[in-house]
Amino acid sequence: MVVQWILQRGHTDSERLGAVLEALGLQHSFERMAPFIGDIDPVPQIDNPANTIIFGLHSTRNFARKHGLYPGIIELRPHIQEVAWQDFLLNPLKTTIFATAAEIVSRLADDPRDLFFVRAFDDTKALAGQVLTKEQIEATVAVTSILTKEEFFAESLNPTTELMVSSPVDIVAEWRLWIVDDKVATYSRYKQGDAVRWTYAIDDDVIPLADSLIAKNPGYAPAYVMDICRTDEGLKLLETNSINSAGLYKGNLTDLVQTLEEKFTS
C-alpha cells in the first residue's frame, strides 16, 4: 500500500509539501487541525491506517493514536537524555536545570546568570527554545498560574509543563537535517549568525557529523529532524524534533517525500 498523506490546511509548509505530492501523483488531502487539542475535524477518509502519515500540528499525535495511524505522528525520546549523544550536545544533561513552569522562578531565584536558554523538555512546542532574562521567564510562566486544571493542554504551556534551562551559547550557523531510516534525506541552512537565512546549503563537515551521530544512536526513530549548529567550540547537536511538525525551510521536498514513501510503503 502507498502512503496516504494528511496535511494541515492553510499552512505554508503544507502547501509546499502538497505541491510536491501533487507533482508526484501521491495521495494526499488538506485537513483542518485544532490547535492544542489535536483533533482533525471532520475526520478524513483513511484507507489504510498502517500507511498514513500526518504533517502539521504536533498535537495531532492524539488523533494518530486514537485512529491507530502509522507512522502518523512520529514521537521522539527527548534528545537530551540520549546517552550516546551527551558529548556532542550543545546543552548536555550535566549543565541543564529541569523544573516545571510552576517551579522555575523559585529554582532560578539565586542563580547569578543574567540570561538563560529555555525550552520545553518534551517535543510539544509548549515553549519554543529562546534566550530570556529571569524577569522574562517569570512573565512567560505567570499566565499559567491562573489556569484551571480543565484548561491545561499538554501541547500548551501550563504549570505542569517541564522546562529545561541552560546557559546561552553564541551560535555561528544552524542547519536542519531530515533523517529517514538512519540516513540523511535532505538538509537546509536556516540561520547564519543572528539572521534567519533559509537556503539549500550545508558546510562540508555537517553531514559527516550527522552520520556519526546516527551511527552512535541507530534506530533513534524511523524519521526525525536533527538540528546542528556551529559554535566557537565547533559543531554541536542543538536538538532533535518531530519530522511531522518541524519547519521545512529550504529542504529538498522531493527527496524527502520519496525517501518517506520508500520507508513507509508496505
C-alpha positions, 0 to 999 in steps of 0.5 A, a space after each residue: 500500500 502507498 502512503 496516504 498523506 494528511 496535511 494541515 490546511 492553510 499552512 505554508 509548509 503544507 502547501 509546499 509539501 502538497 505541491 510536491 505530492 501533487 507533482 508526484 501523483 501521491 495521495 494526499 488531502 488538506 485537513 483542518 487541525 485544532 490547535 492544542 487539542 489535536 483533533 482533525 475535524 471532520 475526520 478524513 477518509 483513511 484507507 489504510 491506517 498502517 500507511 498514513 502519515 500526518 504533517 502539521 500540528 504536533 498535537 495531532 499525535 492524539 488523533 494518530 493514536 486514537 485512529 491507530 495511524 502509522 507512522 502518523 505522528 512520529 514521537 521522539 525520546 527527548 534528545 537530551 537524555 540520549 546517552 550516546 549523544 551527551 558529548 556532542 550536545 550543545 546543552 548536555 544533561 550535566 549543565 541543564 536545570 529541569 523544573 516545571 513552569 510552576 517551579 522555575 522562578 523559585 529554582 532560578 531565584 539565586 542563580 547569578 546568570 543574567 540570561 538563560 536558554 529555555 525550552 520545553 523538555 518534551 517535543 510539544 512546542 509548549 515553549 519554543 527554545 529562546 534566550 530570556 532574562 529571569 524577569 522574562 521567564 517569570 512573565 512567560 510562566 505567570 499566565 499559567 498560574 491562573 489556569 484551571 486544571 480543565 484548561 491545561 493542554 499538554 501541547 500548551 504551556 501550563 504549570 505542569 509543563 517541564 522546562 529545561 534551562 541552560 546557559 546561552 551559547 553564541 551560535 555561528 550557523 544552524 542547519 536542519 537535517 531530515 533523517 529517514 531510516 538512519 540516513 540523511 534525506 535532505 538538509 537546509 541552512 536556516 540561520 547564519 549568525 543572528 539572521 534567519 537565512 533559509 537556503 539549500 546549503 550545508 558546510 562540508 563537515 555537517 553531514 559527516 557529523 550527522 552520520 556519526 551521530 546516527 551511527 552512535 544512536 541507530 534506530 533513534 526513530 524511523 524519521 526525525 529532524 536533527 538540528 546542528 549548529 556551529 559554535 566557537 567550540 565547533 559543531 554541536 547537536 542543538 536538538 532533535 524534533 518531530 519530522 511531522 511538525 518541524 519547519 521545512 525551510 529550504 529542504 529538498 521536498 522531493 527527496 524527502 517525500 520519496 525517501 518517506 514513501 520508500 520507508 513507509 510503503 508496505 
